[in-house]
Amino acid sequence: MKRTILIHHHIFKNAGTSLQYALKKYFADKYYECELPQSQMVTKDNLAKFILENPQALAISGHHICLPTPQGKEYKTLSLILLRNPLARVESIYKFERKQNAKTPGSIKAKELDFKGYVRWRLDKTPTMLCNYQTCYCARKDKSEGSKIPREQDLEVAIQNIKASAIVGTVEKYEATLKLANQILIEHYPGINLEYSYLNATNKKTIKSEEEVKNQLEVELGKEIVNELEEGNKLDRILWRLADETLTEKLTEKLEAEQQLIINN
């Protein structure tokens, strides 16, 4: 019987810490984290090697695990990924880098600069961190693509990878994402219950609408920078909307299946 392994693709500032907590709580010592030195990308080959070296692993989380994941003779993998409104990630990244105890360029600049100055610095020096980052993440497949500027063809690859993932959700609908995850994963892990909680993230009550996020950023950054961020995140916005639509469609399918089962019984 093949081992089924859940792979959590932990996109930076996309409620990944909360999801890791839920995975750790359920899978316990069968939960593993796969990270390479200096935040190197975890390619399909890297992950396949890690899986074979850790035969007890049933859930693996990592910040840089590429899509799609490997499938082996003795195991199969299921991808779980959360997308987020790209504009909402901006301030979250700044706040995180400002408080983290690290000597990275981003952390140093976040402590030196105010929010507007930091965003301006990022846009000038490392725009991929704030612009179409999620598209880049979902499309890259080898280490040469780590910080490239995503193009339309990368969006096509990202969409293909998202559609092939077992569970796709959004930070804005995190609770619904976990509900769907439990419904899908129970076929592979009997009795699974990934519990809803927020850690190191915005409280559910303060999740803002797309319009509220934009309006707040315009007050803090000015319309010119916000327009630049919107222009730089056109691909990510498409991908995020696709994730939202996919989540809604799958939840509806599950609900209709349950209703049909009740009728038949």
Secondary structure, 3 states (H helix, E strand, C coil): CCEEEEEEECCCCCCHHHHHHHHHHHHHHHEEECCCHHHCCECHHHHHHHHHHCCCCCEEEECCECCCCCCCCCEEEEEEEEECCHHHHHHHHHHHHHHCCCCCHHHHHHHHCCHHHHHHHHHHHCHHHCCCHHHHHHHCCCHHHCCCCCCHHHHHHHHHHHHHCCEEEECCCHHHHHHHHHHHHCCCCCCCCCCCCCCCCCCHHHCCCHHHHHHHHHHHHCHHHHHHHHHHCHHHHHHHHHHHHHHHHHHHHHHHHHHHHHHHC
